[in-house]
């Protein structure tokens, strides 16, 4: 059962479930400087139905909890691919574009006093472009080829698959280096004393993004690709 009610403060909801910031932003509900107000009050100020807003929050909360709790077991290759696509690829396609305006705003508003945020924006943009291209390549080309090899293993498919796997692992290494620099630039996502709500939101979501990407890379490099390499 959800812990959020009509009397829950907007800022507390976003702190617990960072993805709700996207909902509040779309509804023009201030979750940053004006976030210390109950959901009911914030909604009514904008002539929104508080119950409807709360239901949307609950929907995001359920999705967030399911994401947090899901863990791969001893899955077959086809099941593992589906798991990676549904958990990690979907997450990246939703989270990277959704987080972009916050990263941009943070660099624009606070970059003068915190110049490292300019580099954060550059690293995030490079990471976003690379990962979106990467996941599309996997979904459209590499994963279908892996499934074909599993169904009908032969030397021709193996020869076609080997360079793809090597290239994906190289891209994983580069993504990892971007994340390492991102963590270094932000001093392990440490917030400065003057950090506003947006600042806190971005750093929390960047940390979550890092966690997801490393889990994603682990499943591909150390589980899926290892199995394929052994079979080849």
C-alpha positions in Angstrom: 0.0 0.0 0.0 1.3 3.5 -0.9 2.6 5.7 1.9 1.6 8.8 0.0 -1.6 10.7 0.7 -3.2 14.0 -0.3 -1.3 15.5 2.7 2.1 14.3 1.5 4.4 17.1 0.6 5.4 17.4 -3.0 9.1 17.6 -2.1 8.9 14.5 0.0 7.3 12.5 -2.8 10.0 13.6 -5.3 12.7 12.7 -2.8 11.3 9.2 -2.4 10.4 8.6 -6.0 12.5 10.9 -8.2 10.6 10.0 -11.4 7.5 11.8 -10.0 9.3 15.0 -10.8 8.4 14.4 -14.5 4.7 14.2 -13.6 4.8 17.4 -11.5 6.8 19.2 -14.1 4.2 18.4 -16.8 1.5 19.6 -14.4 3.5 22.8 -13.6 3.5 21.8 -9.9 6.6 23.3 -8.3 8.6 20.5 -6.6 11.7 22.6 -6.1 11.6 25.8 -4.2 7.8 25.6 -3.6 7.7 21.9 -2.9 7.1 22.0 0.9 3.3 22.0 0.5 0.8 19.1 0.6 -0.2 17.5 -2.8 -3.8 18.5 -2.3 -2.9 22.2 -1.8 -0.5 22.2 -4.7 -3.1 20.6 -7.1 -5.9 22.9 -6.0 -3.8 26.0 -6.5 -3.6 25.0 -10.2 -7.2 23.9 -10.4 -6.2 20.2 -10.8 -8.1 17.3 -9.3 -5.9 16.2 -6.2 -7.2 12.7 -6.3 -6.3 12.3 -10.0 -2.8 13.6 -9.3 -2.4 11.2 -6.4 -3.5 8.3 -8.5 -0.8 9.2 -11.1 1.7 9.4 -8.3 0.7 5.9 -7.1 1.0 4.5 -10.6 4.6 5.8 -10.9 5.3 4.5 -7.4 4.2 1.0 -8.4 6.3 1.1 -11.5 9.3 2.3 -9.5 8.9 -0.5 -6.9 8.5 -3.2 -9.6 11.7 -1.9 -11.2 13.6 -1.9 -7.9 12.5 -5.4 -6.9 13.0 -7.2 -10.2 16.1 -9.3 -10.3 17.3 -11.8 -13.0 17.4 -15.4 -11.9 18.9 -18.3 -13.8 17.3 -17.3 -17.1 17.8 -18.9 -20.5 19.4 -16.7 -23.1 16.1 -15.7 -24.7 14.6 -14.9 -21.4 17.7 -12.9 -20.3 17.5 -10.9 -23.5 13.8 -10.1 -22.9 14.7 -9.2 -19.3 17.4 -6.8 -20.4 15.2 -5.2 -23.0 12.2 -4.8 -20.6 14.1 -3.6 -17.6 17.2 -1.8 -18.8 16.5 -0.7 -22.3 13.0 0.6 -21.5 14.4 2.4 -18.5 17.2 4.1 -20.5 14.8 5.2 -23.3 12.5 6.7 -20.7 15.0 8.1 -18.2 17.6 9.6 -20.5 15.2 12.0 -22.4 13.3 12.7 -19.2 16.4 13.7 -17.3 17.8 15.9 -20.1 15.9 19.1 -19.3 16.9 19.0 -15.6 20.6 18.5 -16.4 20.4 21.4 -18.9 18.6 23.7 -16.5 21.1 22.8 -13.7 24.1 23.8 -15.9 22.4 26.9 -17.2 21.3 28.2 -13.7 24.2 27.1 -11.6 27.1 26.6 -14.0 28.5 30.0 -13.3 29.1 29.2 -9.7 29.6 25.5 -10.2 31.5 25.2 -13.5 31.8 21.4 -13.1 28.1 21.3 -14.0 29.0 22.3 -17.5 31.1 19.1 -17.8 28.3 17.1 -16.2 26.0 18.2 -19.0 28.6 17.4 -21.6 29.2 13.9 -20.2 25.5 13.2 -19.8 24.8 14.3 -23.4 27.5 12.0 -24.7 26.4 9.1 -22.6 22.7 9.6 -23.7 23.5 9.7 -27.4 25.8 6.6 -27.1 23.4 4.5 -25.0 20.3 5.2 -27.1 22.2 4.2 -30.3 23.7 1.2 -28.4 20.4 -0.1 -27.2 18.8 0.4 -30.6 21.6 -1.6 -32.3 21.2 -4.4 -29.8 17.4 -4.6 -30.2 17.4 -4.3 -34.0 20.5 -6.3 -35.0 22.5 -8.1 -32.3 19.9 -9.6 -30.1 18.0 -11.1 -33.1 21.2 -12.5 -34.3 21.9 -14.1 -30.9 18.4 -15.6 -30.8 19.0 -17.0 -34.3 22.3 -18.5 -33.3 20.7 -20.1 -30.2 18.0 -21.6 -32.4 20.3 -22.7 -35.2 23.9 -22.6 -34.1 26.3 -22.6 -37.1 29.7 -21.2 -38.1 28.2 -18.6 -40.4 26.1 -17.0 -37.7 28.9 -17.3 -35.2 31.3 -15.5 -37.5 28.8 -12.7 -38.0 28.0 -12.4 -34.3 31.6 -12.3 -32.9 32.5 -8.8 -34.1 29.2 -7.4 -32.9 29.8 -8.7 -29.4 33.3 -7.3 -29.4 32.0 -3.9 -30.5 29.3 -3.9 -27.8 31.8 -4.7 -25.1 34.0 -1.8 -26.4 31.0 0.5 -26.2 30.3 -0.7 -22.6 33.9 0.2 -21.7 33.5 3.7 -23.0 30.1 4.2 -21.2 31.8 3.0 -18.0 34.6 5.6 -18.5 32.0 8.3 -18.9 30.3 7.3 -15.7 33.6 7.2 -13.9 34.4 10.7 -15.0 30.9 11.8 -14.1 31.3 10.5 -10.6 34.8 12.1 -10.3 33.5 15.5 -11.5 30.7 15.5 -9.0 32.8 14.2 -6.2 30.7 11.1 -5.9 27.5 13.1 -6.4 28.1 15.2 -3.4 25.7 18.1 -3.1 27.1 21.6 -2.3 25.6 23.6 0.5 23.6 25.7 -1.8 22.0 22.8 -3.7 18.4 23.5 -4.6 15.7 20.9 -5.3 16.7 20.5 -9.0 20.3 20.0 -8.0 19.3 17.3 -5.6 17.0 15.7 -8.1 19.6 15.5 -10.8 22.3 14.1 -8.6 20.0 11.4 -7.2 18.8 10.4 -10.6 22.3 10.4 -12.1 23.3 8.0 -9.3 20.3 5.8 -10.1 21.2 5.9 -13.7 24.8 4.8 -13.0 23.5 1.9 -10.9 21.2 0.7 -13.7 23.9 1.0 -16.4 26.4 -1.0 -14.4 23.8 -3.7 -13.7 22.9 -3.7 -17.4 26.6 -4.0 -18.5 27.2 -6.8 -16.0 24.3 -8.8 -17.4 25.5 -8.5 -20.9 29.2 -8.7 -20.6 29.5 -11.3 -17.8 26.4 -13.4 -18.4 24.9 -13.2 -21.9 28.0 -12.5 -23.9 30.0 -15.0 -21.9 27.5 -17.7 -22.7 27.5 -16.8 -26.4 31.3 -16.7 -26.5 31.5 -20.2 -24.9 29.0 -21.5 -27.4 30.8 -20.1 -30.4 
